[in-house]
Amino acid sequence: MNTRSLKLIRDVIINSGKLVSIEISQDSIYLQFMDVELGTPRMDESFSLVVRFAQDSFFSAFYNNIWDIDFLSKYNYKHHLLSEEVLFKVRDIKFIDFEYLNTFYHNYKKEKTVSVVEDFDIHNIRNDFFMLIETDEIAIAVGGDQMDFFSPFERLDDSSLRELSNQWMLYFLKYHQKRNIIKDPMCENHPLKLR
């Protein structure tokens, strides 16, 4: 994905998104976000976005309180498996490089890293893709040599992501016109201002 698409992914998640699921299976890491501003929402469902990292992937949680990363206690080190539901309101997401990650260590007292690479060192990473998720409680850095994005129905590329974003904006505008309102709790976090 190009830089514009990564900025768009950041925007559609941080406005109202939540990290709801973390799955690690061998050398793949899946992060599921709910309530992202993509597509056309329906009454009985919310839109989700899954980010997958693969090939020499790693997962690092930065924290101050051990209870905030309790979900990692269920990680199976022998088979490299974890499937946990979590609920973290996403404050910020950055698609970062290693230099930024090195400056980030000082914000938290402790860190816990999981990787299938035997000699993995969080201070000397050689992956192609990184993502940093910041919540009020913890921060999570994830990386790998492959990064993919999925909607509930398809693997996303630049054009399909743009189309889903356009669908959300049309829904947003129609919703406000239909209700003849200026502010709504469902959409109030969105940066678009109606006049």
ZIHU-V223338 format. One record per helix or strand of 3 or more residues. SS is the DSSP state (a for helix, b for strand). FROM is the first residue (numbers start at 1). LEN is the number of residues. If there is no record, write none. Layout:
# ZIHU-V223338
((SS:FROM:LEN) (SS:FROM:LEN))
This chain:
# ZIHU-V223338
((a:3:12) (b:18:8) (b:28:7) (b:48:7) (b:58:6) (a:66:9) (b:81:14) (a:98:10) (b:110:6) (b:129:7) (b:139:6) (b:146:5) (a:158:22))
